Amino acid sequence: MPLADNPLAPSWLAEPDDANALAPTVWSMGTRRAASGTIEVAGVAATDLAARFGTPLYVCDEADVRSRAERVLAAFDREFARIGSSAKVYYAGKAFLSTEVARWVTEAGLNIDVASGGEFAVAIAAGVDAARLGFHGNNKSLAEIDRAVAAGVGVIIVDSVIEIERIADAAARHNAVQPVRLRVNSGVHAHTHEYLATAREDQKFGITLTDAPSAVAAIRSHPGLRFLGLHSHIGSQIFESDGFAEAARRLLALHAELLVGGDVPELNLGGGFGIAYTSVDEAMPIDQIAMTFADIVAGECARLGIAVPVVAIEPGRAIVGPSTFTLYEVGTNKDVLVEGSAVRKYVSVDGGMSDNARTALYAADYAVRIANRISDAAPALVRVVGKHCESGDIVVNADYLPGDVAPGDLLAVPATGAYCWSLSSNYNYLGRPAVVAVRDGQARVIVRGETEADLLSRDAGLDSSARHPNTATNGVE
């Protein structure tokens, strides 16, 4: 049957004219298909990367990350200067954080948002000034709070009333005045997957708008706390501006109310800006996002008769997501006849849900291309799956590859810079892959891949003489 009539193809996925083509919205700015047929990033061929570092492998275009960080900051600086205010941009470290990435984004002028003691430790180890960090989390430990205050963290985001006393106690111990923001649930629901909507009232983050005034009064009652303003985060992978607009209106109404009791210099509208994972995704350009945010805030402040506050945002995925593709090697192929009429080609690779959990968690869609060659074979509808003992171990639910895709081919799955390494696991005792940064024709490991020796080193049932090191490099040179 014609491929276009294959009932297994999702309605949004069209058969491509060329199954070798790279959609520019999905890949990093430095990625292209070379004349040799191989995919290259910043002048380095995928085949060379696989030979040198092994697969699976996260391949990060360093210049792409730096450029996106600079463009976000420039856009928000420009647009909020236009309305007589300024902006703060925090890189959301939960998307992907390493010491190198921390340096890249801070060198671009961004601050960093961390959500755990571990993320805080990475940023500090990278040499980032603690004053440039925002500390999130719905269950910060006493030790995490104390460490952050002692280090001079720039701001702590209060997520529950109980944290107010805990932060105040730490500030008193360290003779500090600790800036804080209060996270509130605006009640605005992002147009996204249920599990990605983080501003619903019935969820673990923040407090309600109704309870916020009493929480702010409690913050202001402590001489060791300085209230900076409200914080909201309505979700992730958002393509529309209407949710942000409604959240801003609700927060600014509360902001105006709180001004009666004291200074409220800032408003944090969070992040969640969507990126293109497939060729049909249409992400809002960052210049448009910044202009829209500035217009919304300026208009609402004018209506309320208040000054425009400093506005903070927290992009993560929009900066690092498009920068990276994951490189795999094909192990087996299998054509499966479904319901007696349609064929689904299963292409199994040497990674899976341990290096990309998003497909299983959120039914996320990804694209895929053969990375080591081009082919004039007719496109075939494929499902790229991993090697784990789970039927839901799917990397790419549906895309078209040349029908001659075969064992030994390299596959590249783009837009894996955010929430892939950070959600990775050792399921089935697979080591987490290395992360390689590529820039100006040079590649280097920025996060070392795990070997079997690394995994066994944590097993307390073995003494050191019984451990068997793995000979595979997995990103180690």
CORJOCOR-V155651 format. One record per backbone hydrogen bond with DSSP energy under -0.5 kcal/mol. CO is the residue of the C=O (numbers start at 1). NH is the residue of the N-H. E is the energy in kcal/mol with one decimal. If there is no record, write none. Layout:
co->CO nh->NH e->E
co->CO nh->NH e->E
This chain:
co->2 nh->5 e->-1.5
co->3 nh->6 e->-2.1
co->6 nh->9 e->-1.7
co->10 nh->13 e->-1.3
co->12 nh->14 e->-0.7
co->18 nh->21 e->-1.2
co->21 nh->23 e->-0.6
co->23 nh->26 e->-1.8
co->23 nh->27 e->-1.1
co->28 nh->31 e->-1.7
co->30 nh->42 e->-2.3
co->32 nh->34 e->-0.7
co->32 nh->40 e->-3.1
co->34 nh->37 e->-1.9
co->38 nh->34 e->-2.9
co->39 nh->46 e->-2.9
co->40 nh->32 e->-2.4
co->41 nh->44 e->-1.9
co->42 nh->441 e->-2.1
co->44 nh->41 e->-2.3
co->45 nh->49 e->-2.0
co->46 nh->50 e->-2.6
co->47 nh->51 e->-2.1
co->48 nh->52 e->-2.1
co->49 nh->53 e->-2.9
co->49 nh->54 e->-0.5
co->50 nh->54 e->-1.8
co->53 nh->475 e->-1.1
co->56 nh->434 e->-0.5
co->57 nh->59 e->-0.6
co->57 nh->327 e->-3.1
co->58 nh->60 e->-0.6
co->58 nh->436 e->-2.9
co->59 nh->325 e->-2.0
co->60 nh->62 e->-1.1
co->60 nh->438 e->-2.9
co->61 nh->64 e->-0.5
co->61 nh->65 e->-1.7
co->62 nh->66 e->-2.4
co->63 nh->67 e->-2.4
co->64 nh->68 e->-2.5
co->65 nh->69 e->-2.3
co->66 nh->70 e->-2.3
co->67 nh->71 e->-2.4
co->68 nh->72 e->-2.3
co->69 nh->73 e->-2.0
co->70 nh->74 e->-2.5
co->71 nh->75 e->-2.4
co->72 nh->76 e->-2.3
co->73 nh->77 e->-2.6
co->74 nh->78 e->-2.4
co->75 nh->79 e->-2.4
co->76 nh->80 e->-2.2
co->77 nh->81 e->-1.8
co->78 nh->82 e->-1.6
co->79 nh->83 e->-0.8
co->80 nh->85 e->-3.3
co->81 nh->84 e->-1.6
co->86 nh->311 e->-1.9
co->88 nh->90 e->-0.5
co->88 nh->313 e->-2.2
co->89 nh->111 e->-2.9
co->90 nh->92 e->-0.5
co->91 nh->93 e->-1.1
co->91 nh->113 e->-3.3
co->92 nh->95 e->-1.8
co->95 nh->419 e->-2.7
co->95 nh->422 e->-0.5
co->98 nh->102 e->-2.6
co->99 nh->103 e->-1.8
co->100 nh->104 e->-2.5
co->101 nh->105 e->-2.5
co->102 nh->106 e->-1.8
co->103 nh->107 e->-2.5
co->104 nh->108 e->-1.2
co->105 nh->110 e->-2.4
co->106 nh->109 e->-1.4
co->111 nh->91 e->-3.1
co->112 nh->114 e->-0.5
co->112 nh->134 e->-2.3
co->113 nh->93 e->-2.4
co->114 nh->136 e->-3.5
co->116 nh->120 e->-2.2
co->117 nh->121 e->-2.3
co->118 nh->122 e->-2.0
co->119 nh->123 e->-2.2
co->120 nh->124 e->-2.4
co->121 nh->125 e->-2.7
co->122 nh->126 e->-1.6
co->123 nh->128 e->-2.1
co->124 nh->127 e->-1.8
co->129 nh->132 e->-2.5
co->130 nh->133 e->-1.9
co->130 nh->154 e->-2.1
co->132 nh->112 e->-2.4
co->133 nh->154 e->-0.6
co->133 nh->155 e->-1.4
co->134 nh->114 e->-3.2
co->134 nh->136 e->-0.7
co->135 nh->157 e->-2.7
co->141 nh->145 e->-2.5
co->142 nh->146 e->-2.6
co->143 nh->147 e->-2.5
co->144 nh->148 e->-2.3
co->145 nh->149 e->-2.6
co->146 nh->150 e->-2.6
co->147 nh->151 e->-1.7
co->148 nh->152 e->-0.7
co->148 nh->153 e->-2.3
co->149 nh->152 e->-1.1
co->155 nh->135 e->-2.5
co->156 nh->158 e->-0.8
co->156 nh->181 e->-1.9
co->158 nh->183 e->-2.8
co->160 nh->163 e->-1.1
co->160 nh->164 e->-0.6
co->161 nh->164 e->-1.4
co->161 nh->165 e->-0.7
co->162 nh->166 e->-1.2
co->163 nh->167 e->-2.8
co->164 nh->168 e->-2.3
co->165 nh->169 e->-2.6
co->166 nh->170 e->-1.9
co->167 nh->171 e->-2.5
co->168 nh->172 e->-2.2
co->169 nh->173 e->-2.2
co->170 nh->174 e->-1.8
co->171 nh->176 e->-2.8
co->172 nh->175 e->-1.1
co->176 nh->178 e->-0.6
co->177 nh->179 e->-0.6
co->178 nh->226 e->-2.2
co->179 nh->156 e->-1.7
co->180 nh->228 e->-3.2
co->180 nh->229 e->-0.7
co->181 nh->158 e->-3.6
co->181 nh->183 e->-0.5
co->182 nh->184 e->-0.5
co->182 nh->231 e->-2.5
co->183 nh->207 e->-1.5
co->184 nh->186 e->-0.8
co->185 nh->209 e->-0.7
co->188 nh->190 e->-0.6
co->190 nh->192 e->-1.9
co->193 nh->196 e->-1.9
co->193 nh->197 e->-0.7
co->194 nh->197 e->-1.0
co->196 nh->198 e->-0.8
co->199 nh->187 e->-1.3
co->201 nh->203 e->-1.5
co->207 nh->185 e->-3.1
co->208 nh->212 e->-0.9
co->209 nh->213 e->-0.6
co->211 nh->215 e->-1.6
co->212 nh->216 e->-2.7
co->213 nh->217 e->-2.2
co->214 nh->218 e->-1.9
co->215 nh->219 e->-2.2
co->216 nh->220 e->-2.7
co->217 nh->221 e->-1.0
co->219 nh->222 e->-1.6
co->221 nh->223 e->-0.6
co->222 nh->225 e->-1.7
co->224 nh->178 e->-3.2
co->226 nh->180 e->-2.7
co->226 nh->228 e->-0.6
co->228 nh->266 e->-2.6
co->229 nh->182 e->-2.1
co->230 nh->268 e->-2.7
co->231 nh->184 e->-2.8
co->234 nh->190 e->-1.1
co->234 nh->199 e->-0.5
co->238 nh->274 e->-2.8
co->241 nh->245 e->-2.2
co->242 nh->246 e->-2.3
co->243 nh->247 e->-2.3
co->244 nh->248 e->-2.6
co->245 nh->249 e->-2.1
co->246 nh->250 e->-2.2
co->247 nh->251 e->-2.6
co->248 nh->252 e->-2.7
co->249 nh->253 e->-1.6
co->250 nh->254 e->-1.5
co->251 nh->255 e->-3.0
co->252 nh->256 e->-2.6
co->253 nh->257 e->-1.6
co->254 nh->258 e->-2.5
co->255 nh->259 e->-1.3
co->257 nh->260 e->-1.1
co->258 nh->261 e->-1.4
co->259 nh->262 e->-0.7
co->265 nh->310 e->-2.5
co->266 nh->230 e->-0.7
co->267 nh->269 e->-0.6
co->267 nh->312 e->-2.4
co->268 nh->232 e->-1.8
co->270 nh->314 e->-1.6
co->272 nh->238 e->-3.1
co->275 nh->277 e->-0.6
co->277 nh->367 e->-0.6
co->278 nh->281 e->-1.4
co->281 nh->283 e->-0.6
co->285 nh->289 e->-2.2
co->286 nh->290 e->-2.6
co->287 nh->291 e->-2.2
co->288 nh->292 e->-2.7
co->289 nh->293 e->-2.7
co->290 nh->294 e->-2.4
co->291 nh->295 e->-2.4
co->292 nh->296 e->-2.5
co->293 nh->297 e->-2.6
co->294 nh->298 e->-2.8
co->295 nh->299 e->-2.4
co->296 nh->300 e->-2.2
co->297 nh->301 e->-2.5
co->298 nh->302 e->-2.2
co->299 nh->303 e->-1.9
co->300 nh->304 e->-2.1
co->301 nh->305 e->-1.2
co->301 nh->306 e->-2.3
co->310 nh->267 e->-2.3
co->311 nh->88 e->-2.1
co->312 nh->269 e->-2.4
co->313 nh->90 e->-2.7
co->315 nh->92 e->-1.8
co->316 nh->319 e->-1.2
co->316 nh->320 e->-2.4
co->317 nh->321 e->-2.3
co->317 nh->322 e->-0.5
co->320 nh->323 e->-0.9
co->321 nh->324 e->-1.0
co->321 nh->417 e->-2.0
co->323 nh->61 e->-2.4
co->324 nh->415 e->-0.7
co->324 nh->416 e->-2.2
co->325 nh->59 e->-3.1
co->326 nh->413 e->-2.4
co->327 nh->56 e->-0.8
co->327 nh->57 e->-1.5
co->328 nh->411 e->-2.1
co->329 nh->350 e->-1.0
co->330 nh->408 e->-2.4
co->332 nh->348 e->-2.8
co->334 nh->336 e->-0.6
co->334 nh->346 e->-3.5
co->335 nh->337 e->-0.5
co->336 nh->338 e->-0.6
co->336 nh->344 e->-2.8
co->337 nh->339 e->-0.5
co->338 nh->341 e->-1.9
co->338 nh->342 e->-1.9
co->342 nh->338 e->-4.1
co->343 nh->345 e->-0.5
co->344 nh->336 e->-2.8
co->344 nh->346 e->-0.7
co->345 nh->347 e->-0.6
co->345 nh->383 e->-2.5
co->346 nh->334 e->-2.0
co->346 nh->348 e->-0.6
co->347 nh->385 e->-2.5
co->348 nh->331 e->-3.2
co->348 nh->332 e->-0.8
co->351 nh->387 e->-2.3
co->352 nh->355 e->-1.8
co->352 nh->356 e->-1.5
co->354 nh->425 e->-2.1
co->357 nh->361 e->-2.7
co->358 nh->362 e->-2.9
co->358 nh->364 e->-1.2
co->359 nh->363 e->-1.3
co->369 nh->412 e->-3.0
co->371 nh->39 e->-2.7
co->378 nh->403 e->-2.6
co->380 nh->401 e->-2.1
co->381 nh->345 e->-1.5
co->382 nh->399 e->-1.5
co->383 nh->347 e->-2.6
co->383 nh->385 e->-0.6
co->384 nh->395 e->-2.6
co->384 nh->396 e->-1.8
co->385 nh->349 e->-2.5
co->388 nh->390 e->-1.8
co->390 nh->393 e->-1.5
co->392 nh->394 e->-2.2
co->393 nh->386 e->-2.0
co->396 nh->384 e->-1.9
co->399 nh->382 e->-3.3
co->401 nh->380 e->-3.1
co->402 nh->405 e->-1.8
co->406 nh->409 e->-2.2
co->409 nh->330 e->-3.0
co->410 nh->371 e->-3.4
co->410 nh->372 e->-0.7
co->411 nh->328 e->-2.8
co->412 nh->369 e->-1.8
co->412 nh->414 e->-0.6
co->413 nh->326 e->-2.5
co->421 nh->424 e->-1.4
co->426 nh->429 e->-2.3
co->427 nh->430 e->-1.1
co->432 nh->450 e->-2.5
co->434 nh->58 e->-2.4
co->435 nh->446 e->-2.9
co->435 nh->447 e->-1.7
co->436 nh->60 e->-3.4
co->437 nh->444 e->-2.3
co->438 nh->62 e->-1.5
co->438 nh->63 e->-0.5
co->439 nh->442 e->-1.8
co->442 nh->439 e->-2.8
co->444 nh->437 e->-2.8
co->447 nh->435 e->-2.4
co->451 nh->455 e->-1.8
co->452 nh->456 e->-2.7
co->453 nh->457 e->-1.6
co->454 nh->458 e->-0.5
co->455 nh->458 e->-1.1
co->456 nh->459 e->-1.5
co->458 nh->460 e->-0.9
co->459 nh->462 e->-1.6
co->463 nh->466 e->-1.8
co->464 nh->467 e->-0.8
co->467 nh->469 e->-0.6
co->473 nh->476 e->-0.7
co->474 nh->449 e->-0.6
co->475 nh->477 e->-0.5
